[in-house]
Amino acid sequence: MILASIALVRSKDPTVTLSSGTVLNGKICSGFEKQGIRCFLGIPYAEPPINENRFRPPLPFNYTGIESLDTTSSGAKCYQGAALKPSEDCLFLDVYAPPEGVAPKAVMVWIHGGCFTMGGPNNYPGSDLVDTADVLVVVIHYRLGVFGYLGADQLRERDEEDHTTGNYATLDALMSLKWIQDYASAFGPVPEKITVFGQSSGACSVAQVIAVPEKFATYKGKKLFTSAIMESGGFNQWASTPMKVAQQQYADIMAVLECSIDDVDCLIGKTAKEVQSAFGTASPGLNPRCRDAC
């Protein structure tokens, strides 16, 4: 009887099929009142930004050959000093969808706060918002701290197309919006309204997304979002770092790592822990942030 009950519960677990053919196996979550809210957690939206992909713009995740994914728990938090088991391999998103047969009224994409250096989607379940508003909620991971915002002229060549630097976290957010355009139809009819919203440094991240040149905010001829909400933050003096300051931070970090200023391979070869520690030593009390507006 117990085994039969478990099988019955599992048979109700939701699945969706992405346009790539990959099946996502999710779970049912509860809101304030509604039952049957569909949760798909820890979905990769970009290739892991590790090794040669470190300090580069994100690459779209390649689902080729992947038949199915277990999406019942959030992926690892992006690398940060205080998190339990953080990882550079962290570019995941969580999708909270209305019950089967309920068309979402809008898409809402949440960017978490945390001083640009900590936090993650795990603390922001979207099921209650789905419950109250029948929207599709997407909560994203994005690179943090030195891994999301280290900028220097020496790193520009790592962006072969646009030669940006120090805006990896902002580009992660934009990549997640591209993922929504490509794959959100798996969860129901895709609404016209796509809202980006965030709190504290997440609100600053929303401001950064708003500020990027049009080429970065347009994908396949469509704008990536239609509206934005900034809660307790915005584009202010602590939302960005002048390039001159960023260049000095980079030089200080390279000195701590005992890498010559132009030896980017030396920087890429260091472990995440070494890079994180070097930033803490070189720039105590400072947070690297977006610069040069992409």
Buried (B, 14 or more C-beta within 10 A) or exposed (E): EEEEEEEEEEEEEBEBEBEBEBBBBBBBBEBEEBEBBBBBBBBBBBBBBBEEBBBBBBEEBEBEEBEEBEBBEBBBBBBBBEBEEBBBBBBBBBBBBBBEEBEBEBBBBBBBBBBBBBBBBBEBBBBBBBBEBBBBBBBBBBBBBBBBBBBBBBBBEBBEEBEBBBBBBBBBBBBBBBBBBBBBEBBBEBBEBBBBBBBBBBBBBBBBBBBBEEEBBEBEEEEBBBEBEBEEBEBEEEBBBEBEBBBBBBEBBBBBBEBEBEBBEBBBEBEBEEBBBBBBEBBEEBBBBBBBBB
